[in-house]
Amino acid sequence: MGKRRRVAERKKVRPGVLGGAAVAVVCGVGFAAYALAGESGGGTDSKPVASGPPTAAEVRATARGFLAAWAAGDVDRAAALTDDRAAAKAALTSYRKDAHVTKVRLTPGAPAAPKSPKVPFKAAATVSYEGTGKGRAAVRKSYAYDSALTVVRRKADGRTLVAWRPSVVHPELRRGDRLVTGEAGDPPIKALDRAGNALTPARYPSLGTVIDGLRAKYGKKAGGTGGIELRVVRKDARDAARTKSKSDDAKVTPDKTLLTLAPGTPGTLRTTISPKVQAVAERQTAKRKRASVVVVKPSTGEILAVANSEPGGFNTALQGSLAPGSTMKVITASMLLEKKLAAVDKKHPCPKYETYGGWKFQNDNKFQIKNGTFRTSFGRSCNTAFISQAKKLSNDDLTQQARDVFGLGNDNWSIGVPSFDGAVPVQSHAQMAASLIGQGGVRMNPLNMASVAATVKSGTFRQPYLVSPDLDKRKLATAARRMSPATLADLRELMHHTAVAGTAAKPMAGLGADAGAKTGSAEVDNQKKPNGWFTAYRGDVAAAAVVQAGGHGGEAAGPVVRAVLLAGS
């Protein structure tokens, strides 16, 4: 919680009552403030309706009034100070009845800027649970966390109110989620790396959500027993469990334990994570904004590392759905080689522009290659070299190649935690052409693109996994066929050329003859810089990274992949 600054002439407030327990209110202006805030913003009937952003004074009064009412247990009053009274009342009632949070203390902080409508605050409370099982004693613990709220002005009457979001109650909450204290449905697990050492979020922050996902799937199978916990129960996890749809599962964020009141007995679960590679992946993503990386072992499909710059948020590395840009050209090139529409050292057009389906495509900085080969076009990532072949393709050719050779888009991967398995939808006209260069409707994540590089290295698709299928006898996904030896050799030659003399040369410098890579930059609407992608292999290690809004892939994501390839060698 930290030290709280003294405020001159702070009004003393008598404790309220919440759930039979005393509640200390430390909101500076106490009940008087929130009584005033409830009527402020629009003025009296004789005054014109206020407009424009809330003033600093209005933000302060409204925020403190809401926090004081919430802390005092006056749910109706607190909800009335929001722009969604019904939702706020339900959430604040559940906070007390379902999460069993009492003795609430809420301390507002200063906005980040003088005119900012966002007010951070600190929450401190007691979480308690009365035992219901045989011999289960009552337990309670103190709990503190930081959150924030935003004050807005209602146009209808000019009142200033708290913009209601579930995250106001707790930053981990999203719409439909609940805070619950009780006996854990899934026993805790002790996740181990491939060497048998414990994996913890404290040491490897990016693995927090991964361990949560492993617990949801394997907690009961690993042999542990549940404890008493305050946890976030996710709406999407409940929906996925109800529908039993893999499509839903790909979007799931696992339930999250916030506080353990009485520990359970964890079961032990061994994973494929390499402690050395994971540590490097953590360091690399931590140095960048919105970076994600996955490392796999091509010969087996084992996942060696998973990391994200924002480890507590959405797991982009495994569940992201982003346009992969020119890294998709690895799949497209394999298709063109198989169809004899390109050959490594055969002349191949790379003009400044190419039009298809009414769209005019161009290369980065409008470059062109005169009298160049497909090797040169691939190495320099020439968009028009690929677009020019669209007229010779069927609408579903790329979809079939991604599915049948690289195992993508079948919605059937089972890696041990929720994942998105890539999407290459059948498209026509300009969208089909855009898909050839990783735009249009194509969607991937670092897990998918690391698997693509691994497939090129090993010669066959092996579904990545975090937990051995031997544990639960689950069936891993397979691909319908392999590339021909000639196509595979050509594709490796193209990726190796790109690593030594193409757009990936700088990040891949000195990594040897048994290495290949592809860069990518994916344009995103209303984003100044493209997402930077990089996928590569070296020896029996393959990896892919994306840095959202990072710019060119070689510069943004290339160093991340280089570091993890070196660590895995």
Secondary structure, 3 states (H helix, E strand, C coil): CCCCCCCCCCCCCCCEEECCEEECCCCCCHHHHHHHHCCCCCCCCCCCCCCCCCCHHHHHHHHHHHHHHHHCCCHHHHHHCECCHHHHHHHHHHHHHCCCEEEEEEEECCCCCCCCCEEEEEEEEEEEECCCCCCCCCEEEEEEEEEEEEEEECCCCCCEEECCCHHHHCCCCCCCCEEEEEECCCCCEEEECCCCCECCCCCCHHHHHHHHHHHHHHCCCCCCECCEEEEEECHHHHHHHHHCCHHHHCCCCCCEEEEEEECCECEEEECCCCHHHHHHHHHHHHCCCCEEEEEECCCCCEEEEEEECCCCCCCHHHHCCECCHHHHHHHHHHHHHHCCCCCCCCECCECCEEEECCEEEECHHHCCECCCEHHHHHHHCCHHHHHCCHHHCCCCHHHHHHHHCCCCCCCCCCCCCCCCCCECCCCCHHHHHHHHCCCCCCEECHHHHHHHHHHHHHCCCCCCECCCCCCCCCCCCCCCCCCCHHHHHHHHHHHHHHHHHCCCHHHHCCCCCCEEEEEEEECCCCCCCCEEEEEEEECCEEEEEEECCCCCHHHHCHHHHHHHHHHHC
